[in-house]
Amino acid sequence: MNINFELLISKLGSGMLTSFWIFGVTLLFSLPLGLVIAFGRMARNSVIRTITKIYFHHARNTTDAAADAGVFWTVLYL
């Protein structure tokens, strides 16, 4: 069995750089979005606060039977 280690290391290095690139792009977009959501949830304006709560709730896909039954809307406005 003849293994070309130079090719193997080259391919692994290329994959590692691709992973770092994906990580960087993820940070570039997720940090500002996270800050917007965090400050939106702490906003004094109830409209902004409600919009960010709804976005956060649906983005995390945390709906359950109670939320589907309308309990979510009651708790949201407390």
Biopython code that builds the backbone (N, CA, C, O; Angstrom):
import numpy as np
from Bio.PDB.StructureBuilder import StructureBuilder

atoms = [
    (1, "MET", "N", (0.853, -1.180, 0.000)),
    (1, "MET", "CA", (0.000, 0.000, 0.000)),
    (1, "MET", "C", (0.895, 1.238, 0.000)),
    (1, "MET", "O", (1.702, 1.444, 0.907)),
    (2, "ASN", "N", (0.732, 2.046, -1.031)),
    (2, "ASN", "CA", (1.557, 3.242, -1.172)),
    (2, "ASN", "C", (0.711, 4.473, -0.847)),
    (2, "ASN", "O", (-0.255, 4.772, -1.549)),
    (3, "ILE", "N", (1.080, 5.185, 0.224)),
    (3, "ILE", "CA", (0.334, 6.373, 0.660)),
    (3, "ILE", "C", (1.183, 7.604, 0.388)),
    (3, "ILE", "O", (2.342, 7.674, 0.796)),
    (4, "ASN", "N", (0.604, 8.561, -0.296)),
    (4, "ASN", "CA", (1.285, 9.816, -0.578)),
    (4, "ASN", "C", (0.981, 10.791, 0.570)),
    (4, "ASN", "O", (-0.068, 11.434, 0.593)),
    (5, "PHE", "N", (1.928, 10.886, 1.525)),
    (5, "PHE", "CA", (1.709, 11.702, 2.703)),
    (5, "PHE", "C", (1.695, 13.197, 2.382)),
    (5, "PHE", "O", (1.016, 13.965, 3.064)),
    (6, "GLU", "N", (2.417, 13.609, 1.378)),
    (6, "GLU", "CA", (2.404, 15.025, 1.000)),
    (6, "GLU", "C", (1.015, 15.445, 0.528)),
    (6, "GLU", "O", (0.529, 16.517, 0.889)),
    (7, "LEU", "N", (0.384, 14.600, -0.275)),
    (7, "LEU", "CA", (-0.965, 14.880, -0.755)),
    (7, "LEU", "C", (-1.960, 14.850, 0.409)),
    (7, "LEU", "O", (-2.866, 15.680, 0.489)),
    (8, "LEU", "N", (-1.776, 13.887, 1.302)),
    (8, "LEU", "CA", (-2.653, 13.765, 2.464)),
    (8, "LEU", "C", (-2.577, 15.012, 3.337)),
    (8, "LEU", "O", (-3.613, 15.558, 3.718)),
    (9, "ILE", "N", (-1.374, 15.472, 3.662)),
    (9, "ILE", "CA", (-1.191, 16.671, 4.484)),
    (9, "ILE", "C", (-1.732, 17.897, 3.764)),
    (9, "ILE", "O", (-2.319, 18.774, 4.397)),
    (10, "SER", "N", (-1.546, 17.970, 2.466)),
    (10, "SER", "CA", (-2.059, 19.092, 1.677)),
    (10, "SER", "C", (-3.583, 19.160, 1.741)),
    (10, "SER", "O", (-4.160, 20.230, 1.938)),
    (11, "LYS", "N", (-4.225, 18.006, 1.573)),
    (11, "LYS", "CA", (-5.696, 17.964, 1.632)),
    (11, "LYS", "C", (-6.208, 18.288, 3.028)),
    (11, "LYS", "O", (-7.190, 19.015, 3.172)),
    (12, "LEU", "N", (-5.554, 17.758, 4.058)),
    (12, "LEU", "CA", (-5.964, 18.059, 5.434)),
    (12, "LEU", "C", (-5.786, 19.544, 5.746)),
    (12, "LEU", "O", (-6.634, 20.154, 6.398)),
    (13, "GLY", "N", (-4.689, 20.117, 5.282)),
    (13, "GLY", "CA", (-4.445, 21.546, 5.492)),
    (13, "GLY", "C", (-5.481, 22.401, 4.779)),
    (13, "GLY", "O", (-5.936, 23.411, 5.316)),
    (14, "SER", "N", (-5.850, 22.002, 3.586)),
    (14, "SER", "CA", (-6.878, 22.724, 2.842)),
    (14, "SER", "C", (-8.219, 22.662, 3.568)),
    (14, "SER", "O", (-8.927, 23.665, 3.658)),
    (15, "GLY", "N", (-8.564, 21.490, 4.083)),
    (15, "GLY", "CA", (-9.805, 21.346, 4.841)),
    (15, "GLY", "C", (-9.793, 22.178, 6.118)),
    (15, "GLY", "O", (-10.812, 22.753, 6.498)),
    (16, "MET", "N", (-8.631, 22.241, 6.782)),
    (16, "MET", "CA", (-8.515, 23.033, 7.999)),
    (16, "MET", "C", (-8.704, 24.525, 7.690)),
    (16, "MET", "O", (-9.381, 25.229, 8.440)),
    (17, "LEU", "N", (-8.122, 25.001, 6.611)),
    (17, "LEU", "CA", (-8.294, 26.402, 6.224)),
    (17, "LEU", "C", (-9.751, 26.705, 5.880)),
    (17, "LEU", "O", (-10.253, 27.783, 6.199)),
    (18, "THR", "N", (-10.420, 25.772, 5.240)),
    (18, "THR", "CA", (-11.840, 25.945, 4.943)),
    (18, "THR", "C", (-12.648, 26.032, 6.240)),
    (18, "THR", "O", (-13.560, 26.852, 6.351)),
    (19, "SER", "N", (-12.316, 25.196, 7.208)),
    (19, "SER", "CA", (-13.002, 25.244, 8.504)),
    (19, "SER", "C", (-12.780, 26.582, 9.191)),
    (19, "SER", "O", (-13.717, 27.150, 9.751)),
    (20, "PHE", "N", (-11.546, 27.095, 9.157)),
    (20, "PHE", "CA", (-11.257, 28.407, 9.764)),
    (20, "PHE", "C", (-12.028, 29.511, 9.054)),
    (20, "PHE", "O", (-12.514, 30.441, 9.698)),
    (21, "TRP", "N", (-12.144, 29.415, 7.718)),
    (21, "TRP", "CA", (-12.876, 30.423, 6.956)),
    (21, "TRP", "C", (-14.354, 30.423, 7.349)),
    (21, "TRP", "O", (-14.947, 31.482, 7.555)),
    (22, "ILE", "N", (-14.938, 29.240, 7.449)),
    (22, "ILE", "CA", (-16.346, 29.120, 7.856)),
    (22, "ILE", "C", (-16.531, 29.679, 9.261)),
    (22, "ILE", "O", (-17.513, 30.374, 9.522)),
    (23, "PHE", "N", (-15.602, 29.386, 10.169)),
    (23, "PHE", "CA", (-15.661, 29.900, 11.527)),
    (23, "PHE", "C", (-15.618, 31.426, 11.532)),
    (23, "PHE", "O", (-16.381, 32.066, 12.255)),
    (24, "GLY", "N", (-14.736, 32.009, 10.735)),
    (24, "GLY", "CA", (-14.617, 33.468, 10.658)),
    (24, "GLY", "C", (-15.875, 34.125, 10.121)),
    (24, "GLY", "O", (-16.324, 35.140, 10.653)),
    (25, "VAL", "N", (-16.444, 33.556, 9.075)),
    (25, "VAL", "CA", (-17.680, 34.110, 8.504)),
    (25, "VAL", "C", (-18.821, 33.993, 9.509)),
    (25, "VAL", "O", (-19.649, 34.896, 9.623)),
    (26, "THR", "N", (-18.863, 32.889, 10.231)),
    (26, "THR", "CA", (-19.891, 32.705, 11.248)),
    (26, "THR", "C", (-19.769, 33.770, 12.330)),
    (26, "THR", "O", (-20.772, 34.353, 12.740)),
    (27, "LEU", "N", (-18.562, 34.026, 12.793)),
    (27, "LEU", "CA", (-18.357, 35.077, 13.795)),
    (27, "LEU", "C", (-18.742, 36.448, 13.247)),
    (27, "LEU", "O", (-19.358, 37.256, 13.942)),
    (28, "LEU", "N", (-18.374, 36.695, 12.008)),
    (28, "LEU", "CA", (-18.652, 37.991, 11.399)),
    (28, "LEU", "C", (-20.141, 38.312, 11.390)),
    (28, "LEU", "O", (-20.524, 39.464, 11.596)),
    (29, "PHE", "N", (-20.983, 37.317, 11.156)),
    (29, "PHE", "CA", (-22.416, 37.550, 11.094)),
    (29, "PHE", "C", (-23.135, 37.298, 12.417)),
    (29, "PHE", "O", (-24.134, 37.957, 12.706)),
    (30, "SER", "N", (-22.649, 36.367, 13.216)),
    (30, "SER", "CA", (-23.392, 36.009, 14.433)),
    (30, "SER", "C", (-23.189, 36.999, 15.574)),
    (30, "SER", "O", (-24.124, 37.246, 16.336)),
    (31, "LEU", "N", (-22.009, 37.568, 15.714)),
    (31, "LEU", "CA", (-21.787, 38.513, 16.816)),
    (31, "LEU", "C", (-22.650, 39.771, 16.685)),
    (31, "LEU", "O", (-23.302, 40.149, 17.658)),
    (32, "PRO", "N", (-22.682, 40.431, 15.535)),
    (32, "PRO", "CA", (-23.577, 41.598, 15.436)),
    (32, "PRO", "C", (-25.051, 41.237, 15.619)),
    (32, "PRO", "O", (-25.792, 41.978, 16.266)),
    (33, "LEU", "N", (-25.482, 40.112, 15.060)),
    (33, "LEU", "CA", (-26.874, 39.699, 15.233)),
    (33, "LEU", "C", (-27.168, 39.420, 16.698)),
    (33, "LEU", "O", (-28.227, 39.796, 17.201)),
    (34, "GLY", "N", (-26.249, 38.771, 17.380)),
    (34, "GLY", "CA", (-26.422, 38.500, 18.806)),
    (34, "GLY", "C", (-26.515, 39.775, 19.624)),
    (34, "GLY", "O", (-27.312, 39.859, 20.559)),
    (35, "LEU", "N", (-25.710, 40.764, 19.281)),
    (35, "LEU", "CA", (-25.772, 42.049, 19.991)),
    (35, "LEU", "C", (-27.093, 42.761, 19.744)),
    (35, "LEU", "O", (-27.678, 43.329, 20.666)),
    (36, "VAL", "N", (-27.563, 42.732, 18.509)),
    (36, "VAL", "CA", (-28.854, 43.358, 18.189)),
    (36, "VAL", "C", (-29.968, 42.694, 18.980)),
    (36, "VAL", "O", (-30.823, 43.377, 19.544)),
    (37, "ILE", "N", (-29.967, 41.372, 19.024)),
    (37, "ILE", "CA", (-31.001, 40.644, 19.761)),
    (37, "ILE", "C", (-30.881, 40.926, 21.256)),
    (37, "ILE", "O", (-31.894, 41.137, 21.922)),
    (38, "ALA", "N", (-29.661, 40.933, 21.794)),
    (38, "ALA", "CA", (-29.468, 41.178, 23.227)),
    (38, "ALA", "C", (-29.949, 42.572, 23.614)),
    (38, "ALA", "O", (-30.669, 42.732, 24.600)),
    (39, "PHE", "N", (-29.556, 43.570, 22.849)),
    (39, "PHE", "CA", (-29.985, 44.939, 23.174)),
    (39, "PHE", "C", (-31.473, 45.122, 22.897)),
    (39, "PHE", "O", (-32.140, 45.899, 23.580)),
    (40, "GLY", "N", (-31.988, 44.419, 21.911)),
    (40, "GLY", "CA", (-33.427, 44.488, 21.630)),
    (40, "GLY", "C", (-34.244, 43.912, 22.768)),
    (40, "GLY", "O", (-35.308, 44.437, 23.096)),
    (41, "ARG", "N", (-33.764, 42.847, 23.368)),
    (41, "ARG", "CA", (-34.492, 42.246, 24.493)),
    (41, "ARG", "C", (-34.418, 43.108, 25.749)),
    (41, "ARG", "O", (-35.277, 42.998, 26.624)),
    (42, "MET", "N", (-33.408, 43.959, 25.846)),
    (42, "MET", "CA", (-33.280, 44.852, 27.006)),
    (42, "MET", "C", (-33.867, 46.239, 26.738)),
    (42, "MET", "O", (-33.817, 47.109, 27.608)),
    (43, "ALA", "N", (-34.417, 46.450, 25.551)),
    (43, "ALA", "CA", (-34.919, 47.766, 25.166)),
    (43, "ALA", "C", (-36.102, 48.185, 26.035)),
    (43, "ALA", "O", (-36.886, 47.356, 26.495)),
    (44, "ARG", "N", (-36.205, 49.483, 26.243)),
    (44, "ARG", "CA", (-37.350, 50.014, 26.986)),
    (44, "ARG", "C", (-38.600, 50.072, 26.119)),
    (44, "ARG", "O", (-39.722, 50.029, 26.624)),
    (45, "ASN", "N", (-38.397, 50.168, 24.824)),
    (45, "ASN", "CA", (-39.510, 50.205, 23.886)),
    (45, "ASN", "C", (-40.139, 48.818, 23.803)),
    (45, "ASN", "O", (-39.485, 47.851, 23.412)),
    (46, "SER", "N", (-41.406, 48.734, 24.175)),
    (46, "SER", "CA", (-42.057, 47.418, 24.230)),
    (46, "SER", "C", (-42.225, 46.784, 22.850)),
    (46, "SER", "O", (-42.240, 45.558, 22.738)),
    (47, "VAL", "N", (-42.351, 47.591, 21.803)),
    (47, "VAL", "CA", (-42.490, 47.038, 20.451)),
    (47, "VAL", "C", (-41.198, 46.325, 20.043)),
    (47, "VAL", "O", (-41.238, 45.198, 19.549)),
    (48, "ILE", "N", (-40.064, 46.977, 20.248)),
    (48, "ILE", "CA", (-38.772, 46.377, 19.907)),
    (48, "ILE", "C", (-38.531, 45.135, 20.763)),
    (48, "ILE", "O", (-38.086, 44.102, 20.264)),
    (49, "ARG", "N", (-38.827, 45.249, 22.046)),
    (49, "ARG", "CA", (-38.629, 44.120, 22.949)),
    (49, "ARG", "C", (-39.487, 42.923, 22.526)),
    (49, "ARG", "O", (-39.018, 41.785, 22.542)),
    (50, "THR", "N", (-40.732, 43.180, 22.151)),
    (50, "THR", "CA", (-41.630, 42.104, 21.734)),
    (50, "THR", "C", (-41.164, 41.469, 20.433)),
    (50, "THR", "O", (-41.195, 40.245, 20.300)),
    (51, "ILE", "N", (-40.738, 42.269, 19.482)),
    (51, "ILE", "CA", (-40.254, 41.738, 18.203)),
    (51, "ILE", "C", (-39.039, 40.846, 18.429)),
    (51, "ILE", "O", (-38.950, 39.765, 17.847)),
    (52, "THR", "N", (-38.107, 41.285, 19.264)),
    (52, "THR", "CA", (-36.915, 40.459, 19.503)),
    (52, "THR", "C", (-37.251, 39.199, 20.289)),
    (52, "THR", "O", (-36.627, 38.158, 20.082)),
    (53, "LYS", "N", (-38.225, 39.279, 21.186)),
    (53, "LYS", "CA", (-38.643, 38.072, 21.909)),
    (53, "LYS", "C", (-39.263, 37.058, 20.956)),
    (53, "LYS", "O", (-38.992, 35.861, 21.044)),
    (54, "ILE", "N", (-40.091, 37.547, 20.052)),
    (54, "ILE", "CA", (-40.719, 36.643, 19.079)),
    (54, "ILE", "C", (-39.659, 36.031, 18.169)),
    (54, "ILE", "O", (-39.681, 34.827, 17.912)),
    (55, "TYR", "N", (-38.733, 36.854, 17.680)),
    (55, "TYR", "CA", (-37.655, 36.346, 16.825)),
    (55, "TYR", "C", (-36.835, 35.293, 17.572)),
    (55, "TYR", "O", (-36.556, 34.219, 17.038)),
    (56, "PHE", "N", (-36.456, 35.606, 18.796)),
    (56, "PHE", "CA", (-35.641, 34.690, 19.588)),
    (56, "PHE", "C", (-36.372, 33.378, 19.824)),
    (56, "PHE", "O", (-35.782, 32.301, 19.735)),
    (57, "HIS", "N", (-37.648, 33.476, 20.122)),
    (57, "HIS", "CA", (-38.446, 32.277, 20.381)),
    (57, "HIS", "C", (-38.509, 31.384, 19.140)),
    (57, "HIS", "O", (-38.307, 30.174, 19.235)),
    (58, "HIS", "N", (-38.783, 31.966, 18.003)),
    (58, "HIS", "CA", (-38.928, 31.177, 16.781)),
    (58, "HIS", "C", (-37.582, 30.764, 16.195)),
    (58, "HIS", "O", (-37.475, 29.693, 15.599)),
    (59, "ALA", "N", (-36.556, 31.596, 16.355)),
    (59, "ALA", "CA", (-35.241, 31.245, 15.813)),
    (59, "ALA", "C", (-34.659, 30.043, 16.537)),
    (59, "ALA", "O", (-33.953, 29.237, 15.931)),
    (60, "ARG", "N", (-34.940, 29.916, 17.796)),
    (60, "ARG", "CA", (-34.427, 28.777, 18.556)),
    (60, "ARG", "C", (-35.341, 27.566, 18.445)),
    (60, "ARG", "O", (-35.014, 26.486, 18.936)),
    (61, "ASN", "N", (-36.467, 27.745, 17.808)),
    (61, "ASN", "CA", (-37.413, 26.657, 17.594)),
    (61, "ASN", "C", (-37.806, 25.992, 18.916)),
    (61, "ASN", "O", (-37.760, 24.772, 19.071)),
    (62, "THR", "N", (-38.191, 26.849, 19.853)),
    (62, "THR", "CA", (-38.524, 26.342, 21.182)),
    (62, "THR", "C", (-40.029, 26.271, 21.397)),
    (62, "THR", "O", (-40.501, 26.323, 22.533)),
    (63, "THR", "N", (-40.772, 26.153, 20.320)),
    (63, "THR", "CA", (-42.213, 26.021, 20.494)),
    (63, "THR", "C", (-42.527, 24.643, 21.050)),
    (63, "THR", "O", (-41.859, 23.658, 20.736)),
    (64, "ASP", "N", (-43.546, 24.597, 21.872)),
    (64, "ASP", "CA", (-44.007, 23.327, 22.415)),
    (64, "ASP", "C", (-45.526, 23.361, 22.492)),
    (64, "ASP", "O", (-46.150, 24.285, 21.971)),
    (65, "ALA", "N", (-46.113, 22.396, 23.116)),
    (65, "ALA", "CA", (-47.574, 22.325, 23.154)),
    (65, "ALA", "C", (-48.168, 23.531, 23.872)),
    (65, "ALA", "O", (-49.217, 24.031, 23.465)),
    (66, "ALA", "N", (-47.522, 24.005, 24.929)),
    (66, "ALA", "CA", (-48.045, 25.163, 25.657)),
    (66, "ALA", "C", (-47.997, 26.414, 24.778)),
    (66, "ALA", "O", (-48.931, 27.216, 24.791)),
    (67, "ALA", "N", (-46.921, 26.583, 24.020)),
    (67, "ALA", "CA", (-46.808, 27.750, 23.146)),
    (67, "ALA", "C", (-47.852, 27.672, 22.039)),
    (67, "ALA", "O", (-48.455, 28.683, 21.679)),
    (68, "ASP", "N", (-48.064, 26.493, 21.506)),
    (68, "ASP", "CA", (-49.061, 26.325, 20.451)),
    (68, "ASP", "C", (-50.469, 26.578, 20.978)),
    (68, "ASP", "O", (-51.351, 26.983, 20.220)),
    (69, "ALA", "N", (-50.685, 26.344, 22.262)),
    (69, "ALA", "CA", (-52.005, 26.549, 22.856)),
    (69, "ALA", "C", (-52.242, 28.012, 23.228)),
    (69, "ALA", "O", (-53.333, 28.359, 23.681)),
    (70, "GLY", "N", (-51.257, 28.860, 23.047)),
    (70, "GLY", "CA", (-51.440, 30.274, 23.337)),
    (70, "GLY", "C", (-50.836, 30.726, 24.651)),
    (70, "GLY", "O", (-50.892, 31.911, 24.979)),
    (71, "VAL", "N", (-50.267, 29.815, 25.403)),
    (71, "VAL", "CA", (-49.652, 30.197, 26.677)),
    (71, "VAL", "C", (-48.453, 31.096, 26.429)),
    (71, "VAL", "O", (-48.165, 31.985, 27.230)),
    (72, "PHE", "N", (-47.753, 30.870, 25.326)),
    (72, "PHE", "CA", (-46.590, 31.702, 24.994)),
    (72, "PHE", "C", (-46.968, 33.175, 24.911)),
    (72, "PHE", "O", (-46.253, 34.029, 25.435)),
    (73, "TRP", "N", (-48.080, 33.477, 24.262)),
    (73, "TRP", "CA", (-48.478, 34.873, 24.101)),
    (73, "TRP", "C", (-48.830, 35.509, 25.429)),
    (73, "TRP", "O", (-48.588, 36.700, 25.623)),
    (74, "THR", "N", (-49.400, 34.738, 26.353)),
    (74, "THR", "CA", (-49.712, 35.269, 27.671)),
    (74, "THR", "C", (-48.441, 35.570, 28.431)),
    (74, "THR", "O", (-48.329, 36.638, 29.033)),
    (75, "VAL", "N", (-47.484, 34.670, 28.424)),
    (75, "VAL", "CA", (-46.227, 34.848, 29.145)),
    (75, "VAL", "C", (-45.400, 35.953, 28.503)),
    (75, "VAL", "O", (-44.692, 36.679, 29.201)),
    (76, "LEU", "N", (-45.480, 36.087, 27.199)),
    (76, "LEU", "CA", (-44.683, 37.084, 26.477)),
    (76, "LEU", "C", (-44.997, 38.488, 26.955)),
    (76, "LEU", "O", (-44.090, 39.315, 27.051)),
    (77, "TYR", "N", (-46.228, 38.779, 27.252)),
    (77, "TYR", "CA", (-46.613, 40.140, 27.614)),
    (77, "TYR", "C", (-46.584, 40.413, 29.116)),
    (77, "TYR", "O", (-46.964, 41.502, 29.545)),
    (78, "LEU", "N", (-46.147, 39.462, 29.914)),
    (78, "LEU", "CA", (-46.023, 39.683, 31.360)),
    (78, "LEU", "C", (-44.841, 40.537, 31.688)),
    (78, "LEU", "O", (-44.590, 40.821, 32.859)),
]
sb = StructureBuilder()
sb.init_structure("model")
sb.init_model(0)
sb.init_chain("A")
sb.init_seg("    ")
for serial, (resi, resn, name, xyz) in enumerate(atoms, 1):
    if name == "N":
        sb.init_residue(resn, " ", resi, " ")
    sb.init_atom(name, np.array(xyz, "f"), 0.0, 1.0, " ", f" {name:<3s}", serial, name[0])
structure = sb.get_structure()
